[in-house]
Amino acid sequence: MTERENLLNLTVVDAETRVAAAMLELGQPSYRVAQVVRRLWEVPARSFADMTELPAALRAALDERFELPRLELAVEQLSTDGTRKFLFRLADGEAIEAVAIPDGNRVTLCISSQAGCALRCAFCATGAMGFSRNLSAFEIAGQAREMRLLDEPVVVTNIVFMGMGEPLMNWKAVSGALTLLNDPRALGVGARHITISTVGILPGIVALGERPEQFRLAISIHAPTDELRRTLMPINTKYPLSDVIAAAKVFDRRVTFEYVMLGGVNDGIEQARALGQLARECGAFVNLIPLHPGGSQGFVPTAANEISRFARLLRDRGVEVAVRKSRGIDIAAACGQLRVERMGRRSPRPAEQHSDVQVA
């Protein structure tokens, strides 16, 4: 039997072309193509069998040629604050996480781009589990597709690539996923509502800037000096802070600095002044992130009053700053935490730390 083609790993245009060819071969009217394409992402079907607008014989014929794979929902947790965390199992047994965070009339979905992560940032639960593999475009965008297939669908308004993995070290698949997330005939999330977060993978920042859509860029800074940043984020050796800031300056859209507050490590007065200077240099917005205790890796969260003081010091220097709310404290919502709890710390495949940078 010929291997079936995964329509969900294609752009909508390419999927439409494949379906049109199949309809022609099957002697079906052309309007059937639009019926199928609509059920890929826009109003997703769980399977071809669920496309009841099509004749049963046609559904069976399409199922012989194509597949519509699902991400298996292994665990779902609901926080008292409304945050929902999902552990999805992939076809090869790997598992990834996504988190839906409601805030007023918005729902932000935090999605993963890799199974695990090779970068080993000192404070990150995902880094502690090691790297297994890159995700495909379908596996990335499919996390948002699954929200529409829940018994009570979640209407996602914003997407952030802040889950497991470094998205710009999986650029080929992430770029494809961005197209599916943004395309009005797929998931239709506006480009300005999609944020890619990176530790500062310079080739990926360039590639993202070359895309015409207004996707947002967030850079995980976490320390305002090379000396401290190297101790927290080994990637700083390959991509020093000065180079990352230079890339942020030339990125043609506003950049956000992500800064996890680590008690007694990066939350002092001098560090606030240094961070403020970096933010002013490239007009960046600063997002201060309270350390999630579940994924702290031995670090201590900065006290709330100290975070407020740090934010005030930044504002005094003319920097726009926000303090992110801690969400999902009661449901292991730290990135990677649920996967480790449910699957254990499996030995990751050996992976060269930077060998998976894929820049078109």
C-alpha positions in Angstrom: 0.0 0.0 0.0 1.3 3.5 -0.9 2.2 5.6 2.1 -0.5 8.2 2.7 0.5 11.9 2.5 0.0 14.1 5.5 -2.1 17.0 4.3 -1.5 18.9 7.5 2.2 19.2 6.9 1.6 21.2 3.7 0.7 24.8 3.1 -3.0 25.3 2.4 -2.1 26.0 -1.3 -0.1 22.8 -1.6 -2.8 20.8 0.2 -5.4 22.2 -2.2 -3.3 21.2 -5.2 -3.0 17.6 -3.9 -6.7 17.4 -3.1 -7.6 18.8 -6.5 -5.5 16.2 -8.3 -7.2 13.5 -6.2 -10.7 14.8 -7.0 -9.8 14.9 -10.7 -8.6 11.3 -10.6 -11.7 10.2 -8.7 -14.0 12.0 -11.1 -15.4 14.4 -8.5 -16.7 17.9 -9.0 -14.3 20.7 -8.3 -16.3 22.2 -5.4 -15.4 19.2 -3.3 -11.9 20.5 -3.1 -12.9 23.6 -1.1 -15.1 21.4 1.2 -12.0 19.3 2.1 -9.6 22.2 2.4 -11.9 24.0 4.8 -11.9 20.9 7.1 -8.1 20.8 7.4 -7.6 23.7 9.7 -10.4 26.3 9.5 -13.1 24.0 10.8 -11.0 21.0 11.4 -12.2 17.4 11.1 -11.0 14.7 13.4 -10.8 12.4 10.4 -12.1 12.0 6.9 -14.9 10.0 8.3 -16.1 13.1 10.1 -16.4 15.1 6.8 -20.1 14.1 6.5 -20.7 16.7 3.8 -18.8 14.3 1.5 -20.2 11.0 0.2 -19.1 8.0 2.2 -17.3 6.5 -0.8 -15.3 9.7 -1.3 -14.3 9.9 2.3 -13.0 6.3 2.1 -11.1 7.1 -1.1 -9.5 10.2 0.4 -8.5 8.3 3.5 -6.6 5.8 1.4 -4.6 8.6 -0.2 -4.1 11.1 2.7 -3.8 11.2 6.4 -5.0 13.8 9.0 -2.9 12.9 12.0 -3.8 14.0 15.5 -1.8 15.0 18.5 -2.9 12.6 21.2 -4.0 14.4 24.4 -2.3 12.4 27.2 -3.0 14.8 30.1 -5.0 18.0 30.6 -4.8 20.1 33.7 -7.0 23.1 34.7 -5.7 25.7 37.1 -7.9 27.7 39.5 -6.9 30.8 37.5 -8.3 29.3 34.3 -5.0 28.3 32.8 -5.1 25.0 31.0 -2.1 22.8 30.3 -2.0 20.1 27.7 0.5 17.2 27.4 0.4 15.9 23.8 1.9 12.5 22.9 3.4 12.3 19.4 3.4 9.4 17.0 6.9 8.3 18.0 6.1 8.4 21.7 7.7 11.8 22.4 5.6 14.3 24.3 5.2 18.1 24.2 3.3 20.7 26.1 1.0 23.6 25.3 -0.6 26.0 27.7 -3.8 28.1 27.1 -3.9 31.2 29.2 -7.1 33.2 29.3 -7.0 37.0 30.0 -10.2 38.9 29.6 -11.4 38.4 26.0 -8.0 37.0 24.9 -6.7 33.5 25.0 -2.9 33.1 24.5 -1.7 29.6 23.5 1.9 28.9 24.4 3.2 26.3 22.0 6.3 24.1 21.7 8.7 23.9 18.7 11.0 21.0 19.8 10.7 17.9 22.0 13.0 19.0 24.8 15.7 21.6 24.2 19.5 21.5 23.7 20.3 24.9 25.2 20.3 24.0 28.9 19.5 27.4 30.3 20.2 27.0 34.0 16.8 28.0 35.3 14.6 26.1 32.7 12.9 22.7 33.3 12.8 22.0 29.6 16.6 22.4 29.3 17.0 19.9 32.2 15.4 17.2 30.1 17.7 17.5 27.2 17.0 17.5 23.5 15.1 14.7 21.6 14.1 16.1 18.2 12.7 19.0 16.2 9.0 19.1 15.6 7.4 19.2 12.1 5.3 22.1 10.9 2.2 20.1 11.5 3.2 19.1 15.1 3.8 22.8 15.9 0.7 24.3 14.3 -1.3 21.2 15.3 -1.2 22.3 18.9 -3.5 25.2 18.0 -5.6 22.9 15.7 -6.2 20.6 18.7 -7.7 23.6 20.6 -10.5 23.6 18.0 -11.1 19.9 18.4 -11.6 19.9 22.1 -15.1 18.9 23.3 -15.4 22.6 24.4 -13.2 24.3 21.8 -10.7 27.0 22.9 -10.8 30.1 20.7 -7.2 31.1 20.5 -6.5 34.8 19.8 -2.7 34.9 20.4 0.2 32.5 19.9 3.5 32.6 21.6 6.4 30.3 20.8 7.5 30.1 24.5 6.9 26.4 25.2 9.4 23.6 24.9 12.4 24.2 22.6 14.2 27.1 20.8 12.1 27.9 17.7 14.9 29.5 15.7 16.9 26.3 15.9 14.1 24.6 14.0 13.5 27.4 11.5 12.3 25.4 8.5 9.4 23.8 10.4 8.7 26.9 12.4 8.5 29.0 9.3 6.0 26.5 7.8 4.0 26.5 11.1 3.9 30.3 11.1 2.3 30.2 7.6 -0.4 27.7 8.8 -1.0 29.7 12.0 -1.4 33.0 10.1 -3.2 31.9 6.8 -6.9 32.9 6.9 -7.7 29.6 5.3 -5.8 27.7 8.0 -5.9 29.0 11.6 -6.1 32.7 10.8 -4.3 34.2 13.8 -3.1 37.7 12.9 0.7 38.1 12.5 0.9 40.8 15.2 -0.7 38.3 17.6 2.0 35.7 17.0 5.3 36.1 19.0 8.5 34.0 18.4 10.7 33.9 21.5 14.4 33.2 21.1 17.5 33.1 23.2 19.2 35.1 20.4 19.8 32.7 17.5 21.1 35.3 15.1 20.6 33.5 11.7 17.0 32.8 12.7 16.4 36.5 13.7 17.5 37.5 10.3 15.3 34.9 8.6 12.3 36.0 10.7 12.9 39.7 9.8 12.9 38.8 6.1 9.4 37.4 6.2 6.8 40.1 5.1 4.3 39.4 7.9 4.5 41.4 11.1 5.3 38.6 13.4 6.6 39.7 16.8 10.0 38.9 18.2 10.8 38.4 21.9 14.4 37.9 23.0 15.2 36.0 26.2 17.8 38.3 27.8 17.7 37.2 31.5 21.0 39.0 32.3 22.3 42.4 31.1 26.0 41.4 30.9 27.9 38.7 29.0 29.6 37.5 32.2 26.4 36.7 34.0 24.5 35.6 30.9 27.1 33.0 30.1 26.6 31.4 33.5 22.8 31.2 33.0 22.6 30.6 29.2 25.5 28.7 27.6 24.3 29.9 24.1 25.7 33.3 25.0 29.2 32.0 24.2 28.2 31.4 20.5 25.9 34.5 20.3 27.2 37.1 22.7 24.8 39.7 24.2 26.3 42.5 22.2 25.6 40.7 18.9 22.0 39.9 20.0 21.4 43.6 20.9 22.8 44.6 17.5 20.3 42.2 15.8 17.5 43.7 17.9 18.4 47.2 16.8 18.0 46.4 13.1 15.0 44.1 13.4 12.3 46.2 11.6 9.6 45.6 14.3 9.5 46.4 18.0 11.3 43.8 20.1 10.4 42.6 23.6 13.0 41.6 26.1 12.0 38.6 28.3 13.7 38.7 31.7 13.1 36.0 34.3 13.6 37.4 37.8 16.1 35.2 39.8 16.4 36.1 43.4 19.9 37.4 44.3 21.2 36.6 40.8 20.0 39.1 38.2 17.6 41.4 40.2 20.0 44.0 41.6 20.0 47.8 41.2 23.0 47.7 38.9 21.5 45.0 36.7 18.3 47.1 36.4 20.3 50.1 35.2 22.3 47.9 32.7 19.1 46.3 31.4 17.5 49.7 31.0 20.4 50.9 28.9 20.2 47.9 26.6 16.4 48.4 26.2 16.9 52.1 25.4 19.5 51.3 22.8 17.0 49.3 20.7 13.7 50.7 21.9 12.7 47.4 23.4 9.7 46.7 25.7 10.8 44.7 28.8 8.7 41.9 30.1 9.7 40.9 33.7 8.8 37.3 34.4 8.4 36.0 38.0 10.3 32.7 38.2 7.8 29.8 38.2 8.6 27.8 41.4 7.8 24.5 39.7 10.6 24.8 37.1 13.1 26.8 39.2 16.0 24.3 38.9 17.3 25.4 42.3 16.9 29.2 41.9 14.8 31.3 44.2 12.0 33.6 42.8 12.5 37.4 43.4 10.1 38.8 45.9 7.1 40.7 44.5 8.2 44.0 46.1 11.7 43.6 44.6 10.2 43.0 41.2 8.2 46.2 41.6 11.3 48.1 42.5 13.2 46.7 39.5 10.4 47.7 37.2 10.4 51.2 38.7 14.1 51.6 38.0 13.5 50.6 34.4 10.6 53.1 34.0 12.7 55.8 35.6 15.0 55.3 32.6 12.2 55.8 30.1 11.8 52.0 29.4 8.3 50.5 28.9 8.0 47.5 31.2 5.3 45.0 32.3 5.4 42.4 35.0 3.9 39.1 33.8 1.4 37.5 36.0 2.3 34.1 37.4 -0.2 31.6 36.0 -0.9 28.0 36.6 1.1 27.7 39.9 -1.1 24.8 41.0 -0.8 22.7 37.8 2.9 22.3 37.0 2.7 25.0 34.4 6.4 25.7 34.3 7.6 24.8 30.8 8.6 21.2 30.6 7.5 20.4 34.2 4.4 18.3 33.3 6.3 16.3 30.8 9.1 15.5 33.3 6.5 14.6 36.0 4.6 12.2 33.7 7.4 10.7 31.6 10.4 11.0 33.9 13.8 12.2 32.9 14.5 10.0 29.9 18.0 10.0 28.5 18.0 12.4 25.6 19.5 11.5 22.2 23.0 12.9 21.8 22.7 16.2 19.9 25.2 18.7 18.9 24.0 21.9 20.6 23.9 24.1 17.5 23.5 21.5 14.7 19.8 22.0 14.3 19.8 25.6 13.2 17.8 25.6 10.0 17.7 28.9 8.3 16.4 29.0 4.7 
